[in-house]
Amino acid sequence: MNFREQRKSKIFVLSVIFLTLIGSVLYFVCGKLLYCNMTDSAVRGLYAAAPNQNLARGDYVIVRLPEGIESLHVDAGFRLLKRVRGFPGESYTVDEEYLRTHDDSYRIYHKDGLPQLEAGTYTIPDGTLLLLNDTDDSFDSRYLGAIESSQIDKKVFLLLSYEPFLKLIGRGKI
C-alpha cells in the first residue's frame, strides 16, 4: 500500500470514528433521532426527529402503544408512526364503519383482536390527541380512541422514502 492509499485509509477510519462520536453525543443529549418505518400504515422510510416539537394537524409522531392490548402480541411501549388529526376539545364520531373527524373519514374494520370503540360522538379530552393515518389498515385512534400525549416520544418528518428502492427490487406497492 503506497503513501496516498494509507492516507485515504486513515482519513476514512478517522471520519468513521468522528461521526460515531458525534452520533453518540447527539443520542446522549437528544435521545433517538432516527426512526425506520417498514409498515404500510404510513410511507415506508427513514424518519428524523423534528427540530421543532410543537405539534400541528398532519404532523407525524412516534407514539408508544398503550398498555392493555395483549391481543396484538406486541409489548406495551411498542413504537408506532402516526399522524396528528385532532386536539383536545375537538369532537369525532364513531359509527359501525367509520371514525369521522371534522374533515375526514377513516374506515373501521371488525377483526378478531382489534379493540372496538362504541358508536357515538366523542370529545378529545385534555392531555390526549387523535392519531390517525391515511391508510385504511392502520392501527390507530379508530380502535384506541384518543391517545395520551405522554405516549408520544417525538414529532418526526420523512427524511428518506424507501418506496422507490422497494419498487426497484419488486417489493413496493404498485
Buried (B, 14 or more C-beta within 10 A) or exposed (E): EEEEEEEEEEEEEEEEEEEEEEEEEEEEEEEEBEBEBEEEBBBBBBBBBBEEEEBEBEBBBBBBBBEEBEEBEEEEEEBBBBBBBBBBEBEBBBEEEBBBBEEEEBEBEEEEEBBEBEEEEBEBEEEBBBBBBEBEEBBBBBBBBBBBBEBBBBBBEBEEBBBEEBEEEEEBEE
